[in-house]
Amino acid sequence: MSVVIVVGAQWGDEGKGKVVDLFTERAEMVIRYGGGANAGHTLVIEGQKLVTHLVPSGVCHPGKSCVLGDGMVIDPQTLLEEIAQCQARGLLSRGELLVGLGAHVILPYHKLLDALREDAGAKIGKAIGTTRRGIGPAYEAKAARKGVRVRDLMKPARLRELVLANLDELSPLIAHLGGQPPAPAEIERWIDDALAAGRALLPYTGDAGRHVAHAIADGQHVLFEGAQGCLLDLDHGTYPYVTSSSTIAAGACQSAGIGPTAIDAVVGITKAYATRVGAGPFPTELHGDAGDRLRKAGGEFGATTGRPRRCGWLDLPALRMGARLSGMTSLALTKLDVLGGMSEVSVCVAYTVDGKELDEPPIDPDDIARAQPVYTSFPGWEKLPADARDVSDLPGPARAYVETIERLAGVPFCLVSVGPDRTETIRLHDPFA
């Protein structure tokens, strides 16, 4: 039995979908433990692409148990659409999906509030860059102990009471932000839609924490799939430009209701370069042609929003910080192939702030604004061989790049991705071993 957590080591979009899909070959259960439909995981299998936002990436392996943990915020309509999409491909046809009854629910007024705040922030140059999917407002309601949970969708009287109480408080705020508070008929429609979604989801719901605990006790291989990345963690990321939940490995235990002593390994996913969506500090960001070249070669457009991602060189101080925050036991390097064809590749190995060298990013926003990256450069390489199955199969400069990252990050690699397909992977060791 092994319990493995997969987390993003950067600002999200690191390629967790492919890595989770690969690891699911060995796992019997996959748990998505945080966030909501603000995350999009893209899977490419035998040339066919599937994008999931809520359902764990392990869905592409029939017969594997897929769980949505209680720490998530779930848009019921999006989830039902994903279930239908998967079932149209012959997936989730054997009762493999379990949705935690304690997970919180995103309703239309959460999305409305999210969008109004982003618009208001944009007018004064302080937009966070959210996906406008209602994630933050749903987590706010949860923290205020006023949230709607999946179990409430099966209780008409309780759901109505919660929705009306929430809107009684939120309608003045919606108006203050320039929005139109919902009319009674619209509120009734929202409640009816939520109840209908509850009826449709009922067969998939249950006690997720107990289900996961039993799987671990039974000696199953269990895989936790995180969303976003460590640097977007609500407590430890680049606040306030962060998500509204825990994105580090510890969040898996809280969301699923298991103790940290059950965890055997933590795998951090890092791209061979760095990207970020939305606002927030990004010291190694590339502008102009260099950034456009990375964006185009890597297909760096949000799977959830379609927004172009900001692109830059790999940030090793940030990677070290992510490894420390999540206690990473190994790393998976993705999108190494994207750097093929560049004349030169650079890596940030440290920062200087007011003449002092730092091996991790500064944590104060003012210090981050003054931080200067210290770069090391490597000669570029041509296109990687898609059939590379060992690091020795890589061109010399690419091999030196991989070995330098591993050494300076202080965490060994368990795999290196040389292409988008499941097969285009160098597997170095099995985290379930």
Residue pairs with C-beta under 8 A, 6 or more apart in sequence:
1 216
1 219
1 220
1 221
1 222
2 221
2 222
2 264
2 265
2 431
2 432
2 433
3 216
3 221
3 222
3 224
3 262
3 263
3 264
3 265
4 23
4 27
4 221
4 222
4 223
4 224
4 263
4 264
4 265
4 266
4 267
4 431
4 432
5 223
5 224
5 226
5 249
5 252
5 263
5 265
5 266
5 267
5 326
6 16
6 19
6 20
6 23
6 223
6 224
6 225
6 226
6 266
6 267
6 269
6 332
7 16
7 226
7 229
7 230
7 247
7 248
7 249
7 266
7 267
7 268
7 269
7 322
7 326
7 328
8 14
8 16
8 226
8 227
8 228
8 229
8 230
8 232
8 247
8 268
8 269
8 322
9 229
9 230
9 268
9 269
9 270
9 319
9 322
9 323
9 326
9 328
9 331
10 229
10 230
10 231
10 270
10 271
10 274
10 275
10 276
10 315
10 318
10 319
10 322
11 228
11 229
11 231
11 232
11 274
11 275
11 276
11 277
11 280
11 282
12 39
12 227
12 228
12 229
12 232
12 247
12 277
13 229
13 271
13 275
13 277
13 300
13 302
13 303
13 309
14 229
14 269
14 270
14 271
14 334
15 269
15 271
15 332
15 334
15 335
15 417
16 41
16 57
16 225
16 226
16 227
16 269
17 41
17 42
17 43
17 52
17 57
18 42
18 43
18 44
18 57
18 334
18 417
18 420
18 422
18 425
19 267
19 269
19 332
19 334
19 415
19 417
20 30
20 41
20 56
20 57
20 58
20 223
20 225
21 43
21 45
21 57
21 58
21 60
21 61
21 422
22 415
22 422
22 425
22 427
23 223
23 267
23 431
23 432
24 30
24 57
24 58
24 60
24 61
24 64
24 223
25 61
26 221
26 430
26 432
27 58
27 64
27 220
27 221
27 222
27 223
27 432
28 64
28 65
28 215
28 220
28 221
28 222
29 64
29 65
29 66
29 67
29 212
29 215
29 220
29 221
29 222
29 223
30 56
30 57
30 58
30 59
30 64
30 65
30 66
30 67
30 222
30 223
30 224
30 225
31 56
31 66
31 67
31 68
31 69
31 208
31 212
31 222
31 223
31 224
31 225
31 252
31 255
31 256
32 54
32 55
32 56
32 66
32 67
32 68
32 69
32 72
32 225
32 227
33 69
33 71
33 72
33 224
33 225
33 226
33 227
33 251
33 252
33 255
33 256
34 69
34 71
34 72
34 226
34 227
34 228
34 245
34 246
34 247
34 251
34 252
34 255
35 72
35 73
35 135
35 227
35 228
35 243
35 245
35 247
36 53
36 54
36 72
36 73
36 74
36 75
36 106
36 133
36 134
36 135
36 138
36 227
37 53
37 54
37 74
37 75
37 78
37 106
37 131
37 133
37 135
37 304
38 53
38 130
38 131
38 133
38 135
38 227
38 228
38 243
38 304
39 53
39 227
39 228
39 304
40 51
40 52
40 53
40 302
40 303
40 304
41 51
41 52
41 53
41 57
41 225
41 303
42 49
42 50
42 51
42 303
43 49
43 50
43 51
43 52
43 57
43 60
44 420
44 421
44 422
45 60
45 421
45 422
46 421
46 422
47 421
50 59
50 60
50 85
50 86
50 89
51 303
52 59
52 82
52 86
53 78
53 82
53 303
53 304
54 68
54 72
54 74
54 75
54 78
54 79
54 82
55 66
55 68
55 79
55 82
55 83
55 86
55 92
55 97
56 66
56 67
56 68
56 225
57 225
58 64
58 66
58 223
58 225
59 66
59 86
59 91
59 92
59 96
59 97
60 91
62 90
62 91
62 93
62 94
62 96
63 94
63 96
64 96
65 96
65 98
65 211
65 215
66 92
66 96
66 97
66 98
67 97
67 98
67 99
67 100
67 208
67 211
67 212
67 256
68 74
68 79
68 97
68 98
68 99
68 100
68 103
68 208
69 100
69 103
69 208
69 209
69 212
69 252
69 255
69 256
69 257
70 100
70 101
70 102
70 103
70 208
70 209
70 255
70 256
70 257
71 103
71 245
71 246
71 251
71 254
71 255
71 256
72 100
72 103
72 104
72 255
73 103
73 104
73 105
73 106
73 134
73 135
73 138
73 139
73 142
73 245
74 99
74 103
74 104
74 105
74 106
74 150
75 105
75 106
75 133
75 134
76 105
76 106
76 150
76 153
76 194
76 197
76 198
76 201
77 193
77 197
79 99
79 201
80 197
80 200
80 201
83 92
83 97
83 204
86 92
87 93
95 203
97 204
98 204
98 205
98 206
98 208
98 211
99 150
99 201
99 204
99 205
99 206
99 208
100 150
100 205
100 206
100 207
100 208
100 209
101 149
101 150
101 151
101 205
101 206
101 207
101 208
102 149
102 150
102 151
102 208
102 209
103 149
103 150
103 208
104 138
104 139
104 141
104 142
104 147
104 148
104 149
104 150
105 138
105 147
105 148
105 149
105 150
105 152
105 153
105 194
106 133
106 134
106 135
106 138
107 134
107 138
107 148
107 163
107 190
107 194
108 134
108 182
108 190
109 137
109 166
109 167
109 170
109 174
109 182
109 190
110 134
110 135
110 137
110 138
110 141
111 132
111 133
111 134
111 137
112 134
112 174
112 179
112 182
113 134
113 137
113 170
113 173
113 174
113 177
113 179
114 130
114 132
114 133
114 134
114 135
114 136
114 137
115 132
116 174
116 177
116 178
116 179
117 130
117 136
117 177
118 127
118 128
118 129
118 130
118 132
119 127
119 177
119 178
120 177
120 178
121 127
121 128
127 278
127 279
128 240
128 241
128 278
128 279
128 280
129 241
129 277
129 278
129 279
129 280
130 136
130 278
131 302
131 304
131 305
132 305
133 304
135 243
135 244
135 245
136 243
136 244
138 147
139 244
139 245
140 244
141 147
141 148
141 166
146 162
146 165
146 166
146 169
147 162
148 159
148 162
148 163
148 166
148 194
150 198
150 201
150 205
151 205
152 158
152 159
152 162
152 198
153 159
153 194
153 195
153 197
153 198
153 201
154 198
154 199
154 202
154 205
156 195
159 191
159 194
159 195
159 198
160 191
163 187
163 190
163 191
163 194
164 187
167 181
167 182
167 187
171 181
171 182
172 181
174 180
174 181
174 182
175 181
182 190
208 256
208 257
209 256
209 257
209 258
210 257
212 222
212 256
212 257
212 258
213 257
213 258
215 222
216 222
216 258
216 262
221 432
224 252
224 256
226 247
226 249
226 251
226 252
227 245
227 247
228 243
228 247
229 247
229 322
230 236
230 237
230 247
230 248
230 268
230 321
230 322
230 325
230 326
231 237
231 238
231 318
231 321
231 322
232 238
232 241
232 242
232 243
232 247
233 242
233 243
233 246
233 247
233 248
233 251
233 325
234 242
234 243
234 244
234 245
234 246
234 247
235 246
236 248
236 325
237 243
237 247
238 280
238 281
238 365
238 368
239 365
241 278
241 279
241 280
241 281
242 280
245 251
246 254
246 255
248 325
248 326
249 263
249 266
249 325
249 326
249 327
249 328
250 260
250 326
252 258
252 263
253 259
253 260
253 262
253 263
265 329
265 330
265 431
265 432
266 326
266 327
266 328
266 329
266 330
267 328
267 329
267 330
267 331
267 332
267 414
267 431
268 319
268 322
268 323
268 326
268 328
268 330
268 331
268 332
268 411
269 331
269 332
269 334
270 314
270 319
270 322
270 331
270 332
270 333
270 334
270 409
271 298
271 314
271 333
271 334
271 335
271 338
272 314
272 333
272 334
272 335
272 336
272 338
272 339
272 401
272 405
273 294
273 298
273 311
273 312
273 313
273 314
273 335
273 338
273 339
274 282
274 284
274 311
274 312
274 313
274 314
274 315
274 318
275 298
275 300
275 309
275 310
275 311
275 312
276 282
276 285
276 309
276 310
276 312
277 302
277 305
277 307
277 309
277 310
278 307
281 365
281 368
281 369
282 310
282 312
283 312
283 315
283 348
283 351
283 361
283 368
283 371
283 372
283 373
284 312
284 313
284 314
284 315
284 348
284 373
285 291
285 310
285 311
285 312
286 294
286 311
286 312
286 313
291 310
291 311
291 312
293 342
294 300
294 311
294 312
294 338
295 301
295 308
295 309
295 311
297 338
297 341
298 311
298 335
298 338
300 308
300 309
300 311
301 307
301 308
301 309
302 308
302 309
313 345
313 346
313 347
313 348
313 373
313 375
314 347
314 348
314 405
315 348
315 361
315 373
316 347
316 348
316 349
316 350
316 405
316 408
316 409
317 348
317 349
317 350
317 351
317 358
317 359
317 360
317 361
318 360
318 361
319 331
319 405
319 409
320 359
320 360
320 408
320 409
320 410
321 360
321 361
322 328
323 331
323 409
323 410
323 411
324 360
328 411
329 411
329 431
330 411
330 412
330 413
330 414
330 429
330 431
331 406
331 409
331 411
331 412
331 413
331 414
332 413
332 414
332 415
332 416
332 417
333 402
333 405
333 413
333 415
333 416
333 417
334 417
335 417
336 384
336 394
336 398
336 401
336 402
336 416
336 417
336 418
337 383
337 384
337 386
337 417
337 418
337 419
337 424
339 345
339 380
339 381
339 398
339 401
340 380
340 381
340 382
340 383
340 384
340 398
341 380
341 382
341 383
342 380
343 379
343 380
344 377
344 378
344 379
344 380
345 377
345 378
345 379
345 380
345 397
345 401
346 375
346 376
346 377
346 378
347 375
347 376
347 377
347 378
347 401
347 404
347 405
347 408
348 373
348 374
348 375
349 374
349 375
349 376
349 408
350 357
350 358
350 359
350 373
350 374
351 357
351 358
351 361
351 362
351 371
351 372
351 373
351 374
352 358
352 371
352 372
352 374
353 362
353 367
353 370
353 371
353 372
354 370
357 374
358 371
361 368
361 371
362 368
362 371
376 404
378 397
378 400
378 401
378 404
379 397
380 397
381 394
381 395
381 396
381 397
381 398
382 395
384 394
384 395
384 398
384 418
384 419
385 393
385 394
385 418
386 418
386 419
386 424
387 393
388 394
388 418
388 424
388 426
389 425
389 426
389 427
390 426
391 399
391 402
391 403
391 416
391 426
391 428
392 399
393 426
394 402
394 416
394 418
394 426
402 413
402 416
406 412
406 413
412 428
412 429
413 428
414 427
414 428
414 429
414 430
414 431
415 425
415 426
415 427
415 428
416 425
416 426
416 428
417 424
417 425
417 426
418 424
418 425
418 426
419 425
